[in-house]
Amino acid sequence: MDYQIDLRVLELVASRLCHDVVGPVGAVNNGMEMLEDEDFDMADEALGLVAESARQAARSLQFYRMAYGMAGSRQGLGMTEVQGLVDGLLANTKAKMHWNGQTSLDGAPDGTGKLLLNMVALAEETLPRGGQLALVMSQDGDAFVATVTAQGLGCSIRPESEVALADGVDLDSLTPRNVQGYFTKLVAGRLGGRLQVQPVADDSVTIVAQLPS
């Protein structure tokens, strides 16, 4: 399989990133416009809006820099960094990550941190009404196994995401809404592993990556 990114995939990832960041950036702009209005008498509220929106934009950009960018491949990410980036991304969503105390990626190939970020982003997509995420890592013989579980009302794999996760997917079928699945599978493959996404029960989905240790 060719793990180079097609130009269309690059465009779709960029569209997804911009869509997620434009909201908080726009809110910063709106807050600044309010502050410039001499008749506006709610400066404290406007400053609060600007500050929180700026933090949200910064957290999203930090996450995407490592999940999508070259930095995530070149820079080793430990579990402390992964946890911080994930918590930052989820801070303004209805999804919450349950950390089980694991703090090591011992035995995992270089670049696993980048894969974990993408697995979490993919899992968050399955929670339209919010819910709980959990990450478990283990050794299975010569394989390092990472499992992200999503649970919540209405939790399911979207049909368009199933298309993106299929083997031999037609790139013309990818959109900004489902490119995360394709990209995550690509990252797993580049590490020599494979990715499986499946419902395990009503309102629950698991994403499993098996990697050579």
Secondary structure, DSSP 4 states (H G I P E B T S, - for coil): ---SPPHHHHHHHHHHHHHHHHHHHHHHHHHHHHHH-TT---HHHHHHHHHHHHHHHHHHHHHHHHHHSHHHHHS---HHHHHHHHHHHHTTSSEEEE--S----TTPPTTHHHHHHHHHHHHHHT-TT-EEEEEEEEEETTEEEEEEEEESTT----HHHHHHHSTT--GGG--TTTHHHHHHHHHHHHTT-EEEEEEEETTEEEEEEEEE-
